[in-house]
């Protein structure tokens, strides 16, 4: 085994002989967006819940969800959809970018972190310093907004409250 002495990109940029400016978003105030929906009973797979909108150039720091106990095998993907380009409104960017078939079975009073739960290549932990449009796998910023959407992957037996909170920077 060997020891390591590594530097983050922020430190590397500061101590370089020719200093490089750090991303100004690495040290700015976080914003919080929260979406709340009330689901009904016997909701089938493929139902969608449009929870909140984020600017396409947002840098996501944290995605959490809370829920009432919805019973059965209730579950949903938490992902991104286009929100503001009329040609693509409602089109899926990445249906499970943040969470893949997260359980809605038990009541979660304290927010459960799902930022990188899905572990997809575009939305991995290494992408926390990239803009939302890049996390969505796009090659250029389309501008406007994306929506965070929950899509059921299993039937919701008992209706309840679903809350998604996103901390981000712009």
HELIX and SHEET records of a PDB file:
HELIX    1   1 UNK A    9  UNK A   15  1                                   7    
HELIX    2   2 UNK A   24  UNK A   27  5                                   4    
HELIX    3   3 UNK A  125  UNK A  127  5                                   3    
HELIX    4   4 UNK A  132  UNK A  135  1                                   4    
SHEET    1   A 4 UNK A  31  UNK A  38  0                                        
SHEET    2   A 4 UNK A 161  UNK A 169 -1                                        
SHEET    3   A 4 UNK A  59  UNK A  67 -1                                        
SHEET    4   A 4 UNK A 108  UNK A 113 -1                                        
SHEET    1   B 4 UNK A  48  UNK A  55  0                                        
SHEET    2   B 4 UNK A 145  UNK A 154 -1                                        
SHEET    3   B 4 UNK A  75  UNK A  82 -1                                        
SHEET    4   B 4 UNK A  92  UNK A 103 -1                                        
END                                                                             
